[in-house]
Amino acid sequence: MQYRFRLNTIASLFVVGSATLAPHVFAAESADLVAGQLMDTVVVSGSRIAHPSQEVPASIDVVDSARIREGQIRVNASEALAAVPGLVVQNRQNYAQDLQISSRGFGARSAFGVRGVKLISDGIPASMPDGQGQAATFNLDTAERIEVLRGPFSAIYGNHSGGVIQLFSRDGQNPPSVELNVTGGSYGTSKVDLTAQGQAGGIGYVLDGSRFRTDGFRDHSAATREQAFGKITVKPNADSKLTIVANSLHQGNTQDPLGATWATFAANPRAGEIDPKDDQIPKRSFAERYNTRKSIDHQQIGATYEQAFGDDRLHVMVYGGNRDVIQYQAFNIDFQKSPSHSGGVVDFQRQFYGIDTNWLHVNQLAGGKLSTTIGIDYGRSSDDRTGYENFIGNSFGVKGKLRRDEQDVVSSLDPYLQMEWQSGPWLLSAGVRYSKMKVEVNDHFFSNGNDSGNLEFSHTTPVLGLLYKLTPNVNVYASAARGFEAPTLNELFYSGTAGGFNYQLKPATSTNLEAGVKARIGNNTHLNAAVFQIKTSDELVVDKSSGGRTSYRNGGKTLRQGMEVSLDSNLAYGFTTKVALTTLHAVYEQAFGNVREGNRLPGVPSANLFAELAWKDTLERFGAALESVASKQVYAEDSNSEKPAPGYTVFNARVNARQNVGNWRFKEFARLNNLFDKTYVGSVIVGDSNKRYYEAAPGRNWLLGVSAQYSF
């Protein structure tokens, strides 16, 4: 298969200063400069043991605090993750539905939230036991780094681990400080963030609170988000550490603009689809007529304790929380014809908790070092879920009659074992995890039938990886795994257009292969490249999607083959360059329904690119950067017969400055996105039954930010 970008895409790569396409592992905190050198980063994802990323037989990138913070508003993880190969993170311009994240094609089908990709924050799951997560719970204001793991080694994290994204927040340290950040920009966007951190009596603390508001680029897309975060670290003795993390997220009446048809997008990218049945003049859009919106309240707390016994280590993590959601969708149902329909208002209260504990033992074996980790992971969530009609009389977008009342319980129990043997130039890593997920439905609303029942999914996921050090600066590796992806609760809730709970869905299973090379070129360049193949059976695909409600089915076999190439290099005179290129051939290997063999998977571009040329003066008082982001076309549905979202290339620019005055540190930045005011589709709603697939990205837009920090 030959992969080609359009000429303007290739040109954009050269414009930002990269004349060579070569591999790299994104150095994070790790991209620290020592006498002009790029240092390798230390990671814990994949092996669960701290290693330089160069010595892990897996594709893993690290995004450091500078990339997360500098020149960004720090609201969406897409801001920082755009530079990671293999990952597609789309801001839907819809805060009611969260980001659209896919890793090598896993997760692209999600209509809202994150599926197929495991989210973890400070070692605590940000994904529920059924596999669905919310990237909005990530607190980017306190993030120290984000590790992104792709490929076979993701499977060691169990169900829905087509990729793993781990955020690590910073620990409190001396001297204590207080920092205020204020940012404003296009479309009524503003954010205020206040952070305090430090140490007192051997206890480290980080406290953060923020409020974000936007009118939204698209019609009916206004949002307000309030977040709070707290972290306490204690070292009872030299060999132990206790970390307690708590966070909350509140979004009240976040507007949902829904998708648009191609004709509407072409006429006005900001507009919503007009409802022809509306009785007002001028007629309103579906989103306006039904006042589509979502309110979210999420609170979570977790604790991690680590105790070292020489080279051995005990790790215990516990967490718990609650999540309340009410969502108003955009459809009106004849309940006499569809008595099993649960209505257009979703209302649930969720309680969740879990524990993960493991033991690491280190000993010598056959002239090498053997590290063995054995553990068990348990999670449980319980939803009190109701559904209502979304109308009363001729008034829409209001809570009407009860149509659903049930309790949904999901539990997962996963024992796992990992072993790593290292001797001389060889590193061998192997693991196995047994995942079991149970779903229990207790229906309390019997007028449309009894949907009570049980489901159980289980699978064993083995992982094997081998790395060899060809030279001190060049490592090659290969890895393989079996993956497992059970349907989430939201994928089980509906069957077809108006059916009830879908007890017929099966989990998807996959075989994942990867080979790669990691290299340092001189003292100032990191290179990384990987090729991969993923074969999946019983792929979970969209069946019907309309008005904010989506049902799923199994779609047979799929094939994903691709390549990731990236580069991180320090040039002369304070310049640096970053490049991340991904090619992905993702197709159905088996025909089903109206889907032909060879059709492309929807929501997955066949190629995408990030490239950046940045500059800082030697004292780091001033900086500037030019970015380019490019993507090939994306199909919106399985038959590939509807117009795909066209490919695009956009450019962004930023400048920043910093001043130190006594105990004060001031920072300013200006950012201009989509420099040439390109009109393009930023994301798609896969399989929308009304062909409202397209979600427009903003035109030219700006951000200005200032911050003041005082150190005591």
Helices and strands as residue ranges (DSSP letters): H 7-15, E 33-34, E 37-38, E 42-43, E 51-52, G 53-55, E 59-64, H 65-69, H 78-81, E 87-90, E 100-103, E 118-121, E 124-125, G 135-137, G 140-142, E 143-150, G 152-157, E 163-169, E 177-185, E 189-200, E 203-214, E 223-234, E 240-255, H 262-267, H 286-290, E 293-309, E 312-328, E 345-365, E 368-388, E 391-392, E 395-396, E 402-423, E 426-443, E 453-471, E 474-485, H 489-492, E 508-521, E 525-537, E 540-546, E 549-554, E 558-570, G 572-574, E 575-588, E 607-616, E 622-631, E 648-661, E 664-673, E 681-684, E 694-696, E 701-711
